[in-house]
């Protein structure tokens, strides 16, 4: 039996890791493998597979919450140890526990790494105690990567970072995130009265939402008419950025829609024109691509993205996207202007973006992840 696990909620789906985890579990089962899912979920079965529930962890989880999560997961693994042949774990929260279990019980461990969580913690650090705690978490995280039987990463730059931290090159495989082209279909053939510019997903500090609001002010002062839609984020984060938009005088340009079901989000993308990834420059952001990028591309939006290392493995400025200088709101605003200024440019980039997205179809990506999981 293979245990498939993540700290992301599988039902309801929250976080990119949830999609990878659910799709992999289904693919392994399709291949005749006995699969046990261990993850946060309000359902005891997903896609016909048994689920053992774990508590939800988020970016603001307390130490006690993390310890409870870890001990509960370890307990589940130990109780089922006789039946387990391998564990596939998405990211470090579950991966660190899985590696510890694997070393004690002699089980094969595959870590699927799409984020360096300790790196995000550093962005928010504030005091001496927290810095020391984050340093310890970072060591545990990279120790797990070094001791896993195989590590699957989402970009070539992440592979390089892990090698520099002592992970053996022969243990690392690069498999990018993906997109379901049948779900994220080509955008509607309609002309909006003004360009609709969307950002969806998290609104944490590393997501760079403040840059979008600053760019909106730059555009408004130059008479450029447009509409920003910032979907996602917690109630607290929305409230914070709504206040910022008012302070910058762009409350009339920036919308913060309420939570919407997945299908409605897809339709929102298909009626937009430009998709923004605004992440700031730091190590963890340099190592990822983000799911939203592939969703923008699949729909045929013009992706406007920062020149971060992982993202520019996929995005070529002027070909399948427009690339701006990370952390620079003016550069972002100018890229938006460029995306809206030329129908010929927009048509070419949109077509190339959709073509590029086909290289990252989820079926292909998950098949590769399943192959690597079974070949240990």
C-alpha positions, 0 to 999 in steps of 0.5 A: 500500500502507498500512502499519499499525503499532503498538508493541503485540504483535499475537500474542499480543495485548498492549495495547489498541492491538493490538486497534485495529490488527488490526481496522483492518488487516482492515477496510482489506483487506476494502475492497480495500486492500493492507496491510502490518502492521509490529508485534511478533508471533510470527506472520508472517501475521495474519488472512491479512495479511503481518506484518513483526516489530518488537521488543516495547517495554514501559513499562520499555524501555531507551533502546537498546531504543527506538533499536533498535525505531526504526531497525528500523522506519525501515529497513523503511519505507525498503526498502518506500518505493516501494510505500507510499502511507500509514502508519497508526501507533498511538501515538507509539513508531511514530508518531514514526518514521512522521512522520519517514519521511513528511516525507522520502519524501512519504507520508501519515501518520495517527497513532492516539493513545490514550495520551500516553506521555511523560506516563506516563514523568513519573509514574515519573521520579526523577533530573535526567537522566531528567527531561531525557530525558523532556522530549526524548521529550515534544517528539518525541511532540508534534512528531509529532502536529503534523506528521502529516496526521491525528491520531485521538484517543480522547477530546474532552479529548485533542483539547483537549490536542493543540490546546493543544500546537499540533496544528491542530483540522482535523487531529484526529478523535475516535473512542473505543475500542470493544468487541466485544459478541458477545464481551463478552456479558451477564453470567450470571444468577446471584447470587454469595454475596458481591459479586465486584469485578474489576479487569483490565489493567495494574498500573503506578503510574498504574493505581492498584491501591494504591487498591483495596487501601486500599479493601478495608481500609476495607470489611473494617473495616466488616464488608462481605463481598466478593471482589476479583479483580485480574487482569493485570499482570506477575509483579513487580507482582503480587508487590508488590501481594500483599505490600501486601494482606497488610500491609493485612490484606486478603490473604483478600479480594484474589485475584491469578489467574495468567495466563489465556487471553482466553476465560477472562478474558471468563468471569471478567467475566461472573461478576463484579458490579462492575468497577473502573477505579482510574487516578490523576489525571494528564494521560495518564489524563485523556485516556483511557477505557480498554478495560476500561471498555467491556468492563465496560459491555458485560457489564453490570457496575456500572462504578466509575470515577474522575472523570477527564475522558476517562472522564466523557465516557462515564460519568454518575454514578448512570446508567450507572456510579458515579463516585468522587473520583480518588486517594481510596480512601475515595471508591472504597470508598463507591462500591463499597458503593453498587453493592452496596447496592440491587438497583434501583440495580444493575439500572438502572445495569447496563441503562444501561451495556449500552445505552451500550456499544452506542454503541462497538461495534468494527465501528462504531468501526473503520469510522470509523477506516478512513474517516478513514485512507483520506480523507487 
